């Protein structure tokens, strides 16, 4: 499905990723781990077309996409939920969701997709007509994920969805991601600093450090890895 091959990406004139490779299969749940500044956001933005690699290639269903614009990537079935959501604060919940139904096929099924979002996040249905700026941090993150689902993605990428949220809220949102993956058959690519939660949810993980991929493997194996245990889990 997604095949990232040895990409290097520059950000503000500096190389943020160096020869990074990653793969995700249909209905997979993959996490990208690493500290702040490791290159996780840059990787997702490069896949989404917001940045373009200076080396390497990105394939989706075998087709090169690394030269496409973001709206072209979106129409292929790839959706990015960026860090902190990038919501429209002066728009209501419903309006923000409709903005996510960008591809033509998604616009035709917008009401059906909204019903799905409200089923996954009942709190959003209760606040359907509230402005996004009046929502709590957890509700805003729910809305960001919901808007990402409105485009009917086959690959949903999420950048630090747990950032700044209370532990109980984090648990609820991450559990919903497992429902999206298992019930809706949507491939998940999750970038997270919360390594313990991410590895417990996902099937495969990659560890980025200073723009380079230093570890990869089954999530269960990475939980037992000495480097991760010592440097990230405090064990």
N, C-alpha and C positions, 0 to 999 in steps of 0.2 A: 504493500500500500504506500507507505511513506519510506523513502530511502534517501537519507542525507549522506552524501559521499565527500568526505575530506574538504569540507568548506572552510574558508577563511573569510572573515568579515571585518571590515573596518568601521569604526564608530568615532565620529569627531576626529578623524585623521589617525586614530590609533587602532592597531589590530586587536579586536575584541575576541575573536575566535580564531584558532589556528588548527587547521586540518581536523576538524570535528566531523565525526560520522555517527549516525544514529539510524535505527530502523524501527518501524511500528507496523504490525500486521493488522488486517481487518479484525475489529472487535477487541483489539489489544488494549491494555492499560499500562502505559509506560510513564515512568517519572524521570525527570531530570533534576538532579540534586546538586547542591553546592552552596557556598557562602555568598553573601552579598557581593556583587561585582565579579562573580565568576564567569558570567557570560550567558546565563540562563535566558534572560529577557532578550538579549541579542539573537540567540538561537531561534526562539519562537518568532521574533519579528522578521528574521530572515526567511523562515519557512512561509510566513504570511505575506511576503512581498514588500513589507515596509522598508526593509534593507535588502541589498543585493550582495551576494558573495563576490569577492575578488578572485577566488579560486574555488574549485570544486563544483559540484552540481547537486541539485535536489530533484528527485523524481517522485511523482505521485501517480500511482497506477502505471508506472513505467514511462510516464511523460515528463520531460524536463519542465520545471516550473520556476527555476531560479531567475529567469528574466522577465517574469510576468509582473504586472501591476497588482496592488492589493485587491482591487475589485475583480480582477480576472481570477486570482487565486480563490476568492470567496465563492465565485460561481462554480468552481470545481468541487465544492463541498468541504472546504477548510474554513474553520471559524476560530478566531483568536479572542479570548477574554483577557484583555490586558491588565497589567498591574493597576490596582485602584479603579478599575472598571471603565473609566472614560465615559461616564454617563452624561446625559443632558439634564443638568440640575433643575432647569425651569420647565421641564416637561414632566407630565404625570407618568406613573408606572406603565400604563397601557401604551402611551405614546412612545416611551423609550423602547418597549418591546416591539412595536410596529417598525421602528427604525432598524431593527435587526433583520427584518424580513427583506433583505436587499435583493437577492436573486429573484428573477421573474417567477420561477416555480414556487419560491417561498411566499411571495406576495399572494399568490392564488390560494395558499393554504394557511394564511396568517391566523385566522380564527382557530383553526384546528391546532396549530402549533401553540397558540396562546393557552388553549385549554390544557395542553400537555404541561406547559410551564406552571400553570396554576395548580395542577395536580402534584407536581414535584415540589412546589413552594407555595403552600396554601396561604402563607403570610402575605404574599404579593397580591393574591386575589382580594384579601381583606383591605389592602391599601391601593387598590387598582387606580383610584382617582387622585391619590396624593402625589405631590411633586417629589421628584427624586431627592431633592436637597433636604426634604423633611424626614427622610428615612434614617433609621439607625445604620451603623456600619455594616452589621450583618445583613440587614435587608437590602442595602445597596449592593452587596456582593451577590446576594441571591438574584437581584435584578440584572446584574452584569452577566451572570451565568445564563439566566433565562433569555436575555437578549441574544447571547451567543447561540442558543438553541433555535432561535427563530428562523435562521437561514437554512434549516434542515441540513446540518453538517453531517458528513461521514467521519470527519476528524475534528474533534473539539480540543483546542489547545488552551490551557489556563496558566496564567502567569501569577504565581504567588497568591492564590485565592484566600489563604489564611492570614495574610498580612494585616496586623493590627487588630485582630478579632479576639474575642474572649474564647477560652478553650471549649466551652460548651457549644458555642456558635460554630467554631471550626469543625468540631466533631459532626455536627448536623450537616454542614455543607459538604464535607468530604464524603460522608455516607451517601448523600444524594448523588455524588459523582459515580459511586459504585452502581447505583440504580440506573443512571443514565447509560452506563457502560453495559450492564447486564440485561436490562429490560429493553432499552432502545437500540442496542447493538451498535452504539457509537464508539469509535476508537477514541481513547483519551490520551493526550500527551500533557502531563502535569509537571510544571516547573515549581519546585518547592524548597524552602529552607527548612521546613519542618520535616526532617528526614525520617524520623520514626513513623509518623503517620503516613507519609508518602509511600514508604516501603511496605507497610502493612496493607495498604490498599491496592498497590500495583502488582503486576506480574513480572515486570522487568524494569531495571533501573540503570541510569547512567550518572556518573559523578563528574562534574565539571570543576576544575580548579584553574584559575588564571587563564581562562579561555581555552584550555586543553581538556580533552576527555581522558581521565586517568583511571577510571574503573567502569566496568559494565558487567551485567550478569543478571541472573534471576534475583528478584527482590529478596527472597528468603535467604539466599546466599550472601547478599550484600549486608543484610542485618547481622550476619555472623562475621563479616569481614573485620579484621583487626584494625585496619586504618580508619574505617568508619566508626567502629566502636570507640576507639581512643579519641579521635579528633572531632566527632560530631555527636556522639551519644553519651559521652562522659563516662564510659564504662572501662 
